[in-house]
Amino acid sequence: MKVDVWINVVVMIGLLASKANGGASKYTAMYVFGDSLSDAGNNKYFVDTSAKANFLPNGMDFSSGPTGRFCNGKIIVDFIAEMVGLPLLPSYADVSVKGATILYGVNYASAGAGILRDTGYRFGRVIPLEEQISKLRKTVDELKRQMQGNDEVSKYLASALVFINIGSNDYLNNYNIPKYYQSSHIYNLHQFTDLLINRYRQKILEIQGLGLRKFLISEASPIGCAPINIEKGECNATLNKMVAMFNSRVKGVVQELRSNYPGSAFSYAPAFEVFLRFLGNAEGYGFKVKDKACCGEVSESETGGTKPLCFANSTPCPNRDEYVFWDAAHPTQAANRILATLLHNTTSLP
């Protein structure tokens, strides 16, 4: 594609995005990395995984039905994309690296995935962070092919938004399952967190090295407050302390990256804090149930790990907008809308 044609395409897309979202976006695109809280369907074509949700009642309130989102409708990154003036992002599995379908950005997140390569393997096939970044490389190569000009690609990528939310599974579906993972036998908690942080920083810089310059890095959410981890109506304090330790270190990484890479912008999204505040005032937002899943029951996973239990043909609650959680681990569309708004209002976007 010639550069002048490419520019016309980008202008057209910008106008369409502006019309659809009430204003032009300052971002050319958005690239998403993470786990099931952000997965838009990247696991759905895997036959050897249980970490997928491309079946009803998942997606029952989504415009195109089940896509692989672990929700009855939109997830947080969908709302964030809309808030910054971009359309809903396709999963990499759906668009791969094909043509104009990647122009707004791509979602690479994978349910069950973590920072470490072996995290979540008990579910079967998942896409760890390093493999998600490999898929980004293919996308960048395709952009270079389409634009036929490194200057245009550089400008495009420098104005794109990177959203990352990952790390919870490294505790929930790795460190805390000593029966299947060696990590807790090899490292104490502080050493394991050091391992995660060092790998995470390295992976963020790999993305930055591909030309991306605007980063929104989210805290891991309070996994101890998900229904699958709640005990006697109380959040699991041990899990939340683990995640809080990780988040504290991630915040330090973001501050360090700001200092060392002034040509890039790194923003920190306080998702842990926002989620806890939201849960503490859930009734004030119109929610009546915050400790039980709308779809499915919490039960012991056969694999020894955790998994959302909203199976195919399950009967969900009829009043979905009154539930914070869709399944045992993921929020409803109604909760995601509020969480995304709170994050957007409390975060200085890059």
N, C-alpha and C positions, 0 to 999 in steps of 0.2 A: 504494500500500500504506500503510495507517495505521501510525502509529508503534508502537502496542502490538502489532500483528501483526508488524511488523518485529523488535521486540525478542524476541518469541517465536521467530521464525525464527533470529535470531542465537544465542539461548540453545540452541536445538536443535542448531545447527551446532556450537557449542562443545562440547556433550555428546558429539556424534558424533566430533568430532576428539579429544576426551579419551579416548574409548573406543578409537579406532583407533590412537592414538599413545602411550597409556600415561600421559597426563596432560594437563591443560588448558594451552592456549597462552596466553602473555601478549600475543600479537599477534592482532589481529582478522583480519588478512589479510597477504599478501605480494605485492609487485609487483616483477617482475624485468625488468631492462633489460640488453642485452648483445649478444653475437655467437653464433657457432655452439657455443661451449662451454655456453651457457645456453639455446639455442633449443629449444623444445618442439614446434615444428612451424609456426611462423609463415610460412615460405616455401613450404610444400608446395602451396598452391593457385595459386602463380604459374606460368604456362606459359612465361614468358620469363626463367627463371633456371636455372642449373645448381647453385646453392647450396641444395640440398634433399636430404633423406635419408629420404623417406617410402616406402621400399621395402626389401624383404629383400635381404641379411641384416641390415641395420640394424633394430634393435628385436627381433631374434630371441629375446632373453631378457627382453623387456619384457612385462608382463602382457597388454597389448592389442595387441602386435605393433608394426609400424613406425608411428611417430607423426610423424616428422620430426626426432627426436633423432639427433644424430651419434654414435651409440653402439650397442652391442649391447643395452643395457638402460637403467638410470637414469643421469641426469647429476648433476653436483654439486648443482645447485639443488634437485633432487628430494630428495636426502638431507638437505640443510639444512632444507627445509620440514618433513620428517618429524621432524628433531631438535628443531625449535622447536614441535612439536605441531600442525602443519598438514598437510592432505592434499596430494597432488601437484597442482600448479597447471595449469590448462588454458592452452593458447596463446590469444592474442587471436583468431587466425584461426578457432579452433574455437568460441569462445563469443561473439565480437564484444562486444556490450554487452547481452546478453540476460539478463534476470531474475536468478534466484537462482544461476545458474551462475557469477556473478562474485563471490559473497560471500566466498569464501576468499582471493581475489586472482587476479591474471592475470599470465601470462608474455608479455612483449612482445618478447623478444630475437629477433634475426634473424641467421641465418648470413651471413657476409660483411660485416656492418655495421660501421661505425666511428663515431667522433665527428664526422668530417667527412662531409658529404653525398655526396661523390663517391667515397668509399672503397668498394671492392668492386664498382664498376659493371661491371667486366669480366666478372663472373659473370652479369650481367643484373640483374633486379629484386631489390633487397634493401631493408631498412627501416632507414635511418640513425637515430641516436639522437633527433634532433629529431622524426622521424615517430613513433617509439615513444612519445615524450612526448605527441604529439598524440592518439594512441590512448588514453593514460591520461586525457586530458581528457574524452574521450567516456565512458570508464568512470565518472569522477567525476560527470559530468552524469547518467548513468543511476542512480548511487547516490543522488543528490539527488532524482531523480524517485521512486525507490522509498521512500526514507526520509521524504520530505515534511517535512523539518525540518533546517535548517542546523546546529543544535546537535548533532543525532545524527550527521550526516555528519562534522562536525568531530571529534567524539570518536572515531568509527570510524577515520578516516584518521590521526589523531594516534597511534593505537595499532597501526597497520599497519607492517610492515617493508618497507623498500625495499632490494633487492639490485641492485648495479650492477657489472658486469664487462665493460669495453670498453676499446679502445685499441690492442690488438695489431694488428688489421687495418689501422689507419692507417699502420703501418710496413710490415707484411708485404704488404698489398695496396693500397698507395698509394705511400708515399715510396720504397720499394725497387724500384719498377718504373718507372724513368724513361722507358721506351719508351712507356708509356701514360699516365703521370701527370706533370704539370708541377711538382708540389710540390718535388721535389729540385732542380729547375732554379731555382726561385724562392727557396727557403729553405735555409739550412744546417741542420744537425741541431738545433742549439740553438734556432734561430728556429722551426723546425717544431714542436718540443716545446712552445715557448711558445704557439704557435697552438693546439695541442691542449688544453693546460692551461686557457687562457683560455676556450675554447669549452666545455670539460668543466665548469668551475666554473659557468659561466652556465647550463648545462643542469641541473646538480644543483639550483641555486637555483630554476629553473623548476618542478621537481618539488616542492621545498619550498614554493613559492608556491601550490601546489594544495592544501596542507593536510597533506602528509606530514611527519612529524617524526622518524622513526627510520630511519637510513641505515646500511647495511653496504656499504662501498665497497671492492671487491676490487682488489688489485694485478693488473696484467696478468701472465700466466704466462710462463715462460721459453720463448718460441717457438723459440729456437735449439736447443732440445733435442727438438723434435718430429721424428719420423723424416724428414719431408719436408725438414728443414733440417740434419740431421746429416751431417757429412762425415767419412769415414774413422773412423767410430765416435765422433766427438767432437761436442759441441754447437757450434753456430755462435756463437762468442764475440761477433762484431760485432752480430748481432741481439739477443743477450741484453744487451749493453751499452746498446743503444738503448732497450730496454724498461726496463732498470734506471734509466736517466735519467728516463724518463717516470714510473716508480713513485715515485721520490724526490720528484718535483714533486707528484704526487697526494697523497702523504703530507703534504706541506706545506699543500696545499689543505684536507685534512681537519682539520689542526690549526688552520688559520685560521678555518674554518667553525665549529669548536667554540667559539672565542673570540668570534666576531662574532654567533653565533646561539645563545645559551644556552638558548633555548626548544626547541631541537631537539637530537637526539643523533646524532653522527656517529662511526661505528666504522670502523677500517681493518683489512682482512683481508690478512695478509702472504702472498698466494698464491704469489708468485715464490719467496720464501724457503722456504715449505713444500714446494713442488713440487721444488725442487732437493734439499732434505733427503730427501724421499721417494725421489727417483731414486737418490740416493747410497746408500740402504739398501733398495733395492727387493727384493733377494734376501732380506733379513730379514723382509719382509712376504709372502714366498712367491712372488714374481714371478721368472721365469726369463729373460724377454725384455723389454728396456726400450729398444731402439733400432730395432725393426722393428715394422711394423704387423701386427696379426692378420688384417686384411682388406685385400687390395689391395697393390699395389706402388707405391713412390715413382717417379714419372716426371715429365717436364717437362710443365707445363700448356700446352695449345694457346693459351690466352689470355695467356700470359706471366706469370700470377700463380700462386699456390698454390691447391690445392684438395684436399680429402680424396678419396682414391681407393678407395672401397668401392662399386663399381658394383652395379647390380641383378644378381642371380643369381651374384655372386661367391661363391667357396667360402672361408669364413673358416677360421682355425685351429681345431682341435677343442678345444684347451686354452685357452679364452679367459681364464680366471681367472689364467693364468700370464703374460699379456701386459699391460704397462702401457698400450700404445696399441692402440686398436681399429682406427683407420685411420691415415693418415700425419700427422694433426694433432690427433686427439681421443682421450682416454683411454677405456679399457674401463670397464664398470660396476664391476668389482672395484677398479680404481684410483680411480674416482670416489668409491666408498664410503670408502676410506681417506683420500683427499684432503679430503673433506668433514668427516670426523671430526677430522683434524689441524687444519683451519681452525677448526672449532667449538671445539676445545680450546685454541687459541692466540689466540682473538679474544674481546675483551670485547663481547658483543652489546649493541646499544643498548636 
